[in-house]
Amino acid sequence: MWIGLATVVLIAIAVGIFRNSRKAHLAVPNIDDIQSVEADFYDSGKHAKVTFKVPAAHWQPIFSALLPAHRDSDPSKWVGLGHLQIKLVGGGSFHVSLYSVSDGLGAFSSGPNFEQRVYYRGGSSADLKQALSTAFEAVEKNP
């Protein structure tokens, strides 16, 4: 009986650790946890790097262009597209580096800061560029 109880306790602990480790490595934060997002990227229409505060209505389309994603333990040297600097509701921050990939899945790295980033493959670079451009156009029309 003690062996059975010990087994159940160990399984419960393992499940708790697994759930916490998955939460600790989210590719992007949940929309509900975000206070603000600032983006910078190279706008090919303007032929310049632009920086702007992303309206909340555009957060979901941008994140959708990155997901679903899986960790990439052997990332390539991708071309940089831009960054997202995210302020979280609880006062923390989250950094996302965006990369342009011409074929296959898109790519990005993310984490609480640049030094603690994890590389991911997922979403679509074309969709991401479009979502960023659309968000920037909305800011330019309604400054």
N, C-alpha and C positions, 0 to 999 in steps of 0.2 A: 504494500500500500504506500509506503514512504517513497519507493522508487517511482511509482506512478505520479504522486504529488510533485516530486522533484522534477519529473519530466514536464509536467504541465507548467510549472513555474518557469523552467528554462525556455520553453516554447514561447510563453508570454513575454519574457524579457527579450528574446530574439526578435519577435514581431515588433515590439516597441522600438528597439534599436533600428530595425529596418525602416520603419515608418519615419522616425526622426532623421535618419540619414537621407532618405528621399526628399524630405522637406528642406534639408540643409543644402541640397544641390539642385534647386529649381532653376531651369534655364532662364526664365524671366519671372518676375514677381506677379502675383495675382493682381488684376486690375483694382480690386477693392483695397489693396494695400498701398496704392500709389497716391502720393500727394501732387507731384508734378513731374513732367518729363521735359528735358531740354535735349534737342537733337542738333547735330551738325553733320553735314554730308556735302559731297560735291554735286552741285546741281548742274547737270549737263546743259540745260536750257540757258542758264545764266553764265555758264563757263566760270563758275566761282564756288568757293566753299561758303555755305550759308549756315548760320546758327540761329535757332529760334525755339521758343517755348511751344511745345506741341499741345494743341487744344485737346481736352479730355475726349472729345468725340472721335479723335483719330488714334488713340492709344490702341484700341482693339484691332483695327486694320493693320497697324504696324506689327503688333505682336503676332497676329495671325499669319503674317508673312514670314515669321521666323519658326513657326511651329507646324506640325510636331517636330521635335528635335531629339537627337540622341547624342550622347557624349562621343567625342572624337579623341581617342587617346594618341593618335598619330596625325596631328593636323598638318596641312600643307602650308606653304608660304603664300597665303591669299592676298589679293589686292585689297587694301583698305578702302571702305566706302564711307565710313563715318562712325559716329558714336551716339549713344543715348546715355544721358546722365539722369538717373531716376532718384527722386527724393521720396522716401517712404513715409507713410502716415505716422509711424512710431518714431520718426526722427532719424532713421538710418538712411543709407544711400545704397544704390546699386548701379553698377557700370556695365554697359553693353558695348562692345566693339563690333562693328558691322563690317563684313567683308563681301566683296563682289566675286561671285563664282559664275563662270560662263556656261558650265554644263553641270547637270545633276542637281543635287540638293544645294541650298544656300548654306552659308557658314557664318558663325558669329562666336564670340567668346563673351562670357559674362561672369559676374561675381560681385561681392560687396565692394570691391575696388579692383583696379587694374592688376595689382600684384597677386590677387587671389582668384584670378579668372580661370574658368574651365572652358574648353573649346567644345563647340557643338556643330553638328551638321543637321540641317533641317530647313523646312520652308522653301522659299524661292527668292533668289536675288532679284529677279525681274519684278515680282510682286512687291518686294520690299522697297525697291527704287520707286515704284509707282505710289505706294502708300506714303512714303516720305515726301514725294513731290506734291501729292494731293494735300497733305497736311500743311506744307509750306505755302502752297497757293491759297489755302484757306486763311492763313495768317496774313498774307499780303493783301487779300481782299478786305479783311476785317482786322486791322492792326490794333 
